Amino acid sequence: MSSFNEVSLQGFRASYQRLAEVASKLNNVSDEMGGSISRLDEALKILNLGIEAWYTYDTSDDEYFWSESKIGYAKIGSKWGIALNKASGFHHEPEETDSSKWLFNDAPRGLRLDAISHIPKLIDALIAQTESTIENVRAKSNSILALAEVINPHGTNPVKLTTTKFKAGKANG
């Protein structure tokens, strides 16, 4: 004997058909959003930044538990793109932190919806990180230039350095 009557089974069938219709619509609009993200990814890849930047758009912290959600531009696996990061943990178990990163279009739909309005802040974070990287590269460049000047002061053919063989701590001549 079945616990479902014919009327409830017909209602279930109609509900499932309606769910299939709205799921199709949801997937279509989600694909449109994904296409827009892909266009942004392409525009950012052309810039050849090669740097990572993140913007934290949601945090939660209490006596026991913490969590944060970020949108960023990062290399996930072997691919650069707009990405999402969700991390959480318990304060008393810091080694048990749970963190997941996805390229934007691979992330769970709910995270994508929460994050999408923060893309302008991500661009601001990328600008700040790029400006910081410029200064860092300049400083490192100046340091290495100083070393190069010692070895090759005129920037042409370096002076050949003679080597002295050492044996038991004394120069051999």
Secondary structure, DSSP 8 states (H G I E B T S, - for coil): --SS-HHHHHHHHHHHHHHHHHHHHHHHHHHHHHHHHHHHHHHHHHTT----EEEEEEEEE-SSEEEEEEEEEEEETTEEEEEEEEEEEETTEEEEEEEEEEEGGGS-HHHHHHHGGGHHHHHHHHHHHHHHHHHHHHHHHHHHHHHHHHH-TTSSS--------EETTEE--
